[in-house]
Amino acid sequence: MTDNADLDPAELEAAGALGGSEDPGYQWPTDPLVVKNLKHWQDLTFGVIVHWGIYSAIGQGGSWSLHRDDLGWFTDKAPQFPGDPNDDAGYQDWYYDQAKTFRGEDFDASEWAHACADAGMTYCVFTSKHHDGFCMYDSGYTNLKATSESSGLRRDILREVVDAFRGAGLETGAYFSKADWSHACYWDRSKRIHDRFHNYDLEAQPERWQRFVDFTMDQITEILSNYGPMNVLWLDAGWVSTPEEPIGIDDIATRAREIQPGIIVVDRAVHGPHENYRTPEQEIPEDILDYPWEACLTLTKEWCSLSPDDPAKPTSLIIANLIKIVSRGGNYLLGIGPDATGHMPDSVRRGLREIGGWMDVCGEGIMAARPADPEISAQGDNLEWYLTAKDSHLFAWGVANEDVVGADRLVVEGEYRQARVLGGPVLETQTRDGRTVIEVPASPTQYAIGLELIEH
């Protein structure tokens, strides 16, 4: 079991959620096809977000080392940078130069796809472009891309990923950063760069900013036109929004649905009509939420693997998170990614395999499930208990936050004549005064025990 203290993520606000807008409340989409696709997406329940890019090649989990302010460890420059640590411009040149030696020779998209499918995942979101602007696909609007002759990869990684994951039975979505720190119409390198935002006066140079808006639209258009069906356009960099950085989100959403009718658009952290579902990052809401949402949490410390022996969080924690998220109405998007060479660390492989083993037995009460009636309560002596509902069936989940799940005495509101242990026996119950008492044996599954409660 890995010590979680060593795997704490970066602070949420610092890690990119800063920006967006005040919260007027969730706005349901008005397009009936989008609403239909959202309900289908909620039934997918468990997905994976795969990060990979130049940052992986220098042992980092994202492109935040290009950020010019110190926001914490995740903005530190790569330790192998040979120049002066205070030379921001020199670091930026060096960072992009690493694309030449980023070969990803061990990356096998099919291996990742089948490992995720075997873990019970049903959809994948892949990082087509992070904030650094390096495209992991064959863009026609920049040479800063995986397919470039000057790139060490010289492969269309997005093509490999979507083909492999669809071939393994998963749906696919495209992550795309609205920011692009490589673009001269976003960061003007003739001027001082301060932070994550553009660094010139948009009102004084509206044509320049419009060129960036057009560039963004062109890249999103080519992804949605050239890489097959996407269930979501997952837009990151919430600070790129009106009024500070108007990116033309209305036009982007309209164009996306011209190409792929009914596609879900998630303008992360920008509350309004184009945030079709919400994406709490590295945290799980405490309460049931009555709108579509997806908790994004990493399996390792960072969004991709930092080394071949990168440690992963305990499977007991991942299973507990999955149960909590589903019992509160959300989807779970687990963050993983290859290391510099494209290798899948043993810890990630093992974690996915262990998750899959549990899901093989217990997935029937997790996948496409919803929160149970909040009036129904469940309380044990030794375990934390959560409830989900699916097709009029009620499931109770006992979580120990460790590998072995011991016996417990469970009291549930309502009268149930039996309780079926998922992967185990049917249990007799005792009912009294509108409550049911169940003597729950030690779990036949590791990490958590699942019960289907059978009414009188």
C-alpha positions as CSV (number, residue, x, y, z in Angstrom):
1,M,0.0,0.0,0.0
2,T,1.3,3.4,-1.0
3,D,1.5,6.3,1.5
4,N,-1.0,8.8,0.3
5,A,0.9,11.7,1.9
6,D,3.5,11.5,-0.9
7,L,0.8,11.6,-3.6
8,D,-1.1,14.7,-2.6
9,P,-2.1,16.7,-5.7
10,A,-1.5,20.4,-6.3
11,E,-4.0,22.8,-4.8
12,L,-7.1,22.9,-6.9
13,E,-7.3,26.6,-7.6
14,A,-3.6,26.8,-8.5
15,A,-3.8,23.8,-10.8
16,G,-5.9,25.5,-13.4
17,A,-9.4,25.9,-12.1
18,L,-8.8,29.6,-11.4
19,G,-10.9,31.7,-13.8
20,G,-14.3,31.1,-15.2
21,S,-17.2,32.9,-13.7
22,E,-19.5,33.4,-10.8
23,D,-22.0,30.5,-10.3
24,P,-25.5,31.3,-11.3
25,G,-26.5,27.7,-10.9
26,Y,-26.3,24.8,-13.4
27,Q,-28.0,25.5,-16.7
28,W,-29.5,22.5,-18.4
29,P,-28.9,22.5,-22.2
30,T,-31.9,23.2,-24.4
31,D,-30.9,21.0,-27.3
32,P,-32.9,17.7,-26.8
33,L,-30.1,15.7,-28.4
34,V,-27.5,17.1,-26.0
35,V,-29.9,16.3,-23.1
36,K,-30.3,12.7,-24.4
37,N,-26.5,12.3,-24.8
38,L,-25.9,13.7,-21.3
39,K,-28.2,11.0,-19.8
40,H,-26.4,8.4,-21.8
41,W,-23.0,9.8,-20.6
42,Q,-24.2,9.6,-17.0
43,D,-24.8,5.9,-17.5
44,L,-21.1,5.5,-18.6
45,T,-20.2,6.2,-14.9
46,F,-16.5,5.4,-15.0
47,G,-14.0,6.9,-17.4
48,V,-10.3,7.7,-17.9
49,I,-8.5,10.9,-18.8
50,V,-5.1,10.2,-20.4
51,H,-2.5,13.0,-20.3
52,W,0.7,12.7,-22.4
53,G,2.9,15.4,-24.0
54,I,6.2,17.2,-23.9
55,Y,5.8,17.6,-20.2
56,S,5.9,13.8,-19.9
57,A,9.2,13.7,-21.7
58,I,10.8,15.9,-19.0
59,G,9.2,14.1,-16.0
60,Q,6.3,16.4,-15.3
61,G,2.6,16.0,-15.2
62,G,1.5,19.0,-17.3
63,S,2.9,22.0,-19.0
64,W,2.7,24.3,-16.0
65,S,6.5,24.7,-15.7
66,L,6.1,27.3,-18.5
67,H,4.0,29.4,-16.1
68,R,6.0,32.5,-15.0
69,D,4.8,32.7,-11.4
70,D,5.6,30.3,-8.6
71,L,2.3,28.6,-7.7
72,G,3.8,25.6,-6.0
73,W,5.8,22.6,-6.9
74,F,3.9,21.8,-10.1
75,T,5.2,25.1,-11.7
76,D,8.8,24.3,-10.9
77,K,11.2,24.2,-13.8
78,A,12.4,20.7,-14.8
79,P,15.5,19.9,-12.8
80,Q,17.4,18.9,-15.9
81,F,17.1,22.3,-17.4
82,P,20.8,23.3,-18.0
83,G,20.3,27.1,-17.8
84,D,19.8,29.7,-15.1
85,P,16.7,28.8,-13.2
86,N,15.7,32.5,-13.4
87,D,15.9,32.5,-17.2
88,D,12.3,32.1,-18.1
89,A,12.8,32.8,-21.8
90,G,15.6,30.4,-22.0
91,Y,13.5,27.8,-20.2
92,Q,10.7,28.2,-22.7
93,D,13.1,27.7,-25.6
94,W,14.5,24.6,-24.0
95,Y,11.1,23.2,-23.1
96,Y,9.9,23.2,-26.7
97,D,13.2,21.9,-27.9
98,Q,12.5,18.7,-26.0
99,A,9.9,17.7,-28.6
100,K,12.8,16.7,-30.8
101,T,13.8,13.9,-28.4
102,F,10.3,13.0,-27.2
103,R,9.9,9.6,-29.0
104,G,7.5,7.7,-26.9
105,E,9.0,4.5,-28.2
106,D,7.2,2.2,-25.7
107,F,3.7,3.7,-26.2
108,D,1.1,1.1,-27.3
109,A,-2.3,2.7,-27.3
110,S,-3.9,-0.8,-27.5
111,E,-2.3,-1.8,-24.3
112,W,-3.7,1.2,-22.4
113,A,-7.1,0.8,-24.0
114,H,-7.5,-2.9,-23.0
115,A,-6.2,-2.2,-19.5
116,C,-8.8,0.5,-19.1
117,A,-11.6,-1.7,-20.6
118,D,-10.6,-4.5,-18.3
119,A,-10.8,-2.1,-15.3
120,G,-14.5,-1.5,-16.2
121,M,-14.1,2.0,-17.8
122,T,-16.4,2.9,-20.6
123,Y,-15.1,6.2,-22.0
124,C,-11.7,7.9,-22.5
125,V,-10.9,11.7,-22.7
126,F,-7.5,12.3,-24.3
127,T,-5.3,15.4,-24.2
128,S,-5.2,16.5,-27.8
129,K,-3.4,19.8,-26.7
130,H,-2.4,21.0,-23.3
131,H,-1.6,24.7,-22.4
132,D,1.8,24.5,-24.0
133,G,0.2,24.2,-27.5
134,F,1.9,21.0,-28.5
135,C,-0.6,19.0,-30.5
136,M,-0.7,15.3,-30.0
137,Y,-2.5,15.0,-33.4
138,D,-1.9,16.0,-37.0
139,S,-2.9,19.7,-36.9
140,G,-2.8,21.7,-40.1
141,Y,-2.3,25.0,-38.3
142,T,1.0,24.5,-36.5
143,N,4.2,22.6,-36.8
144,L,4.3,22.2,-33.0
145,K,2.8,18.7,-33.2
146,A,3.5,15.0,-32.8
147,T,3.5,14.3,-36.5
148,S,6.0,17.0,-37.4
149,E,9.2,16.0,-39.1
150,S,11.1,17.8,-36.3
151,S,9.2,15.9,-33.6
152,G,10.7,12.8,-32.1
153,L,7.3,11.1,-32.1
154,R,6.4,11.5,-35.7
155,R,3.2,9.7,-35.0
156,D,-0.5,10.8,-34.8
157,I,-1.0,9.9,-31.2
158,L,-4.6,11.0,-31.0
159,R,-5.4,8.7,-34.0
160,E,-3.8,5.8,-32.3
161,V,-5.6,6.5,-29.0
162,V,-9.1,6.9,-30.4
163,D,-8.8,3.9,-32.7
164,A,-7.5,1.7,-29.9
165,F,-10.0,2.8,-27.3
166,R,-13.0,2.5,-29.6
167,G,-11.7,-0.9,-30.7
168,A,-11.7,-1.9,-27.0
169,G,-15.3,-0.8,-26.7
170,L,-14.9,2.6,-25.0
171,E,-16.3,5.9,-26.2
172,T,-13.9,8.8,-26.7
173,G,-13.8,12.5,-26.0
174,A,-11.3,15.2,-26.8
175,Y,-9.5,17.4,-24.1
176,F,-8.4,20.7,-25.6
177,S,-6.8,23.7,-23.9
178,K,-8.2,27.0,-24.9
179,A,-4.9,28.6,-23.9
180,D,-1.9,28.2,-26.0
181,W,1.4,29.5,-24.6
182,S,3.2,28.8,-27.8
183,H,1.1,31.1,-30.0
184,A,2.4,34.6,-30.7
185,C,-1.2,35.9,-30.5
186,Y,-1.6,34.6,-27.0
187,W,1.9,35.2,-25.5
188,D,3.8,37.9,-27.2
189,R,7.4,37.0,-26.4
190,S,8.6,40.5,-27.3
191,K,6.9,41.6,-24.1
192,R,7.2,40.5,-20.5
193,I,5.1,37.4,-19.7
194,H,3.6,37.5,-16.2
195,D,1.3,34.6,-15.6
196,R,-1.1,32.2,-17.4
197,F,-3.0,35.0,-19.2
198,H,-2.3,36.8,-22.5
199,N,0.3,39.6,-22.2
200,Y,-0.8,42.4,-24.5
201,D,-3.7,44.8,-24.7
202,L,-6.6,43.2,-26.5
203,E,-8.4,46.4,-27.0
204,A,-5.3,47.9,-28.6
205,Q,-4.7,44.9,-30.8
206,P,-8.2,43.3,-31.5
207,E,-7.1,41.8,-34.8
208,R,-4.3,40.0,-33.1
209,W,-6.6,38.4,-30.6
210,Q,-9.1,37.6,-33.3
211,R,-6.3,35.6,-35.1
212,F,-6.0,33.5,-31.9
213,V,-9.7,33.0,-31.7
214,D,-9.8,31.9,-35.3
215,F,-6.8,29.6,-34.7
216,T,-8.6,28.0,-31.8
217,M,-11.8,27.4,-33.8
218,D,-9.8,25.9,-36.7
219,Q,-8.0,23.4,-34.4
220,I,-11.2,22.3,-32.7
221,T,-12.9,22.0,-36.1
222,E,-10.1,19.7,-37.4
223,I,-10.2,17.5,-34.3
224,L,-14.0,17.0,-34.5
225,S,-13.9,16.6,-38.3
226,N,-11.0,14.2,-38.7
227,Y,-11.0,11.9,-35.6
228,G,-14.4,10.3,-35.6
229,P,-17.2,10.5,-33.0
230,M,-16.5,12.3,-29.7
231,N,-18.9,12.1,-26.9
232,V,-17.5,15.3,-25.3
233,L,-15.4,18.4,-26.2
234,W,-13.6,18.9,-22.9
235,L,-12.3,22.4,-22.9
236,D,-9.7,23.3,-20.3
237,A,-8.2,26.7,-19.2
238,G,-11.2,28.2,-17.6
239,W,-9.5,31.6,-17.4
240,V,-9.8,31.9,-21.2
241,S,-13.3,33.4,-21.1
242,T,-15.3,36.6,-21.3
243,P,-14.6,39.3,-20.4
244,E,-10.8,38.9,-20.0
245,E,-10.2,36.6,-22.9
246,P,-13.3,36.2,-25.1
247,I,-12.7,33.0,-27.1
248,G,-16.0,32.9,-28.9
249,I,-17.5,30.0,-26.9
250,D,-20.9,30.4,-28.5
251,D,-19.5,30.0,-31.9
252,I,-17.3,27.1,-30.8
253,A,-20.3,25.2,-29.4
254,T,-22.4,25.9,-32.5
255,R,-19.6,24.7,-34.8
256,A,-18.9,21.6,-32.7
257,R,-22.6,20.6,-33.0
258,E,-22.6,21.4,-36.7
259,I,-19.9,18.8,-37.1
260,Q,-21.1,16.3,-34.5
261,P,-24.8,17.0,-33.6
262,G,-25.5,16.6,-29.9
263,I,-21.9,16.6,-28.7
264,I,-21.5,17.5,-25.0
265,V,-19.5,20.7,-24.6
266,V,-17.8,21.2,-21.2
267,D,-16.3,24.7,-20.9
268,R,-14.6,23.9,-17.6
269,A,-15.1,26.3,-14.7
270,V,-17.0,28.7,-16.9
271,H,-20.5,28.4,-15.4
272,G,-23.2,28.9,-18.0
273,P,-24.8,27.3,-21.0
274,H,-21.6,25.7,-22.3
275,E,-20.7,23.8,-19.1
276,N,-22.9,20.8,-19.9
277,Y,-21.5,19.0,-17.0
278,R,-19.3,20.1,-14.1
279,T,-15.8,18.8,-13.4
280,P,-14.6,19.1,-9.8
281,E,-10.9,18.4,-9.8
282,Q,-9.0,16.3,-7.2
283,E,-12.0,16.5,-4.9
284,I,-15.3,14.8,-4.3
285,P,-18.4,16.8,-3.4
286,E,-19.8,16.0,0.0
287,D,-23.4,15.9,-1.0
288,I,-25.7,14.6,-3.8
289,L,-25.7,17.0,-6.7
290,D,-28.8,17.2,-8.9
291,Y,-27.0,18.0,-12.2
292,P,-24.4,16.1,-14.3
293,W,-20.9,16.1,-12.9
294,E,-17.6,14.3,-13.1
295,A,-14.9,14.1,-10.5
296,C,-11.4,14.1,-12.0
297,L,-8.9,12.5,-9.7
298,T,-5.4,11.1,-10.5
299,L,-4.3,7.5,-9.9
300,T,-0.7,8.6,-9.4
301,K,0.5,12.0,-7.9
302,E,0.3,13.7,-11.3
303,W,-1.9,13.5,-14.4
304,C,0.6,11.2,-16.1
305,S,3.4,8.9,-14.9
306,L,6.7,10.6,-14.0
307,S,8.9,7.6,-14.1
308,P,8.8,3.8,-14.9
309,D,8.3,3.1,-11.1
310,D,5.9,5.9,-10.4
311,P,3.8,4.9,-7.3
312,A,0.0,4.7,-7.5
313,K,-2.6,5.4,-4.8
314,P,-4.1,2.3,-3.1
315,T,-6.8,0.5,-4.9
316,S,-8.9,0.7,-1.7
317,L,-8.9,4.5,-2.1
318,I,-9.9,4.3,-5.8
319,I,-12.8,1.9,-5.1
320,A,-13.9,4.1,-2.1
321,N,-13.8,7.2,-4.3
322,L,-15.8,5.4,-7.0
323,I,-18.5,4.4,-4.6
324,K,-18.7,7.9,-3.0
325,I,-18.9,9.6,-6.4
326,V,-21.7,7.3,-7.8
327,S,-23.7,7.5,-4.6
328,R,-23.6,11.3,-4.9
329,G,-24.7,11.3,-8.6
330,G,-21.4,11.8,-10.4
331,N,-19.1,10.1,-12.9
332,Y,-15.5,9.2,-12.0
333,L,-12.8,10.3,-14.4
334,L,-9.6,8.6,-13.3
335,G,-6.4,10.4,-14.5
336,I,-3.5,8.3,-15.8
337,G,-0.9,8.6,-18.4
338,P,2.4,7.2,-19.8
339,D,5.8,8.2,-18.7
340,A,8.4,9.8,-21.0
341,T,8.9,6.7,-23.1
342,G,5.2,5.8,-23.3
343,H,5.6,3.0,-20.7
344,M,2.8,1.9,-18.4
345,P,4.3,1.7,-14.9
346,D,3.7,-1.5,-13.0
347,S,1.7,0.4,-10.3
348,V,-0.7,1.7,-12.9
349,R,-1.1,-1.7,-14.5
350,R,-1.6,-3.4,-11.1
351,G,-4.1,-0.8,-10.0
352,L,-6.2,-1.1,-13.1
353,R,-6.2,-4.9,-12.9
354,E,-7.3,-4.7,-9.2
355,I,-10.0,-2.2,-10.0
356,G,-11.2,-4.5,-12.8
357,G,-11.3,-7.5,-10.5
358,W,-13.6,-5.7,-8.1
359,M,-15.8,-4.3,-10.9
360,D,-16.2,-7.8,-12.4
361,V,-18.1,-8.7,-9.2
362,C,-19.6,-5.4,-8.0
363,G,-20.0,-3.4,-11.2
364,E,-23.7,-4.3,-11.5
365,G,-24.5,-1.9,-8.7
366,I,-22.1,0.8,-9.9
367,M,-22.4,1.2,-13.6
368,A,-25.4,3.3,-14.7
369,A,-26.5,3.6,-11.0
370,R,-27.8,6.8,-9.4
371,P,-28.0,8.0,-5.8
372,A,-30.5,6.3,-3.6
373,D,-33.4,8.2,-2.1
374,P,-31.7,10.5,0.4
375,E,-34.5,9.6,2.9
376,I,-33.0,6.1,3.1
377,S,-30.1,5.9,5.6
378,A,-27.6,3.1,6.2
379,Q,-25.4,2.9,9.3
380,G,-22.8,0.3,10.3
381,D,-20.6,-0.3,13.4
382,N,-17.3,-0.8,11.5
383,L,-17.7,0.3,7.9
384,E,-18.7,3.5,6.1
385,W,-21.9,2.7,4.1
386,Y,-23.2,4.3,0.9
387,L,-26.3,3.6,-1.2
388,T,-26.9,3.5,-4.9
389,A,-30.0,2.7,-6.9
390,K,-30.5,1.1,-10.3
391,D,-33.7,-0.1,-12.0
392,S,-35.6,-0.1,-8.7
393,H,-32.8,-2.1,-7.0
394,L,-31.1,-0.7,-4.0
395,F,-27.4,-1.4,-3.3
396,A,-25.5,-0.8,-0.1
397,W,-21.7,-0.4,-0.1
398,G,-19.5,-0.9,2.9
399,V,-16.1,0.8,2.6
400,A,-13.2,0.1,4.9
401,N,-10.5,2.1,3.1
402,E,-8.2,-0.9,3.3
403,D,-7.7,-4.1,1.4
404,V,-9.5,-6.5,3.7
405,V,-13.2,-5.7,4.6
406,G,-14.3,-7.2,7.8
407,A,-17.8,-8.1,9.1
408,D,-20.2,-5.5,10.2
409,R,-23.8,-5.0,11.6
410,L,-25.7,-2.8,9.2
411,V,-29.0,-1.0,9.9
412,V,-31.0,0.3,7.0
413,E,-34.2,2.4,6.9
414,G,-36.9,0.4,5.3
415,E,-37.9,-3.3,5.4
416,Y,-35.9,-5.8,3.3
417,R,-36.5,-9.5,3.5
418,Q,-33.0,-10.5,2.2
419,A,-29.6,-9.1,1.3
420,R,-27.5,-10.6,-1.5
421,V,-23.8,-10.2,-1.1
422,L,-22.3,-9.4,-4.5
423,G,-20.0,-12.3,-5.1
424,G,-21.2,-14.1,-1.9
425,P,-24.2,-15.5,-0.1
426,V,-27.8,-14.4,0.3
427,L,-28.3,-13.1,3.9
428,E,-31.4,-13.3,6.1
429,T,-32.5,-10.1,7.7
430,Q,-34.3,-8.9,10.8
431,T,-36.9,-6.1,10.4
432,R,-38.4,-4.0,13.2
433,D,-40.1,-0.6,13.3
434,G,-39.5,0.1,9.7
435,R,-35.8,-0.7,9.9
436,T,-33.7,-3.7,8.7
437,V,-30.7,-5.2,10.6
438,I,-28.2,-7.2,8.6
439,E,-25.3,-9.2,10.0
440,V,-22.8,-8.7,7.2
441,P,-20.0,-11.2,7.0
442,A,-16.4,-10.5,6.0
443,S,-16.4,-9.4,2.3
444,P,-15.7,-11.9,-0.4
445,T,-14.2,-8.9,-2.4
446,Q,-11.3,-6.7,-1.4
447,Y,-11.6,-3.0,-0.8
448,A,-15.4,-2.8,-0.4
449,I,-18.4,-5.0,0.0
450,G,-21.6,-4.7,-2.0
451,L,-25.1,-5.8,-1.0
452,E,-28.3,-5.8,-3.1
453,L,-31.2,-5.3,-0.7
454,I,-34.3,-7.3,-1.6
455,E,-37.7,-5.8,-0.4
456,H,-40.5,-7.7,1.2
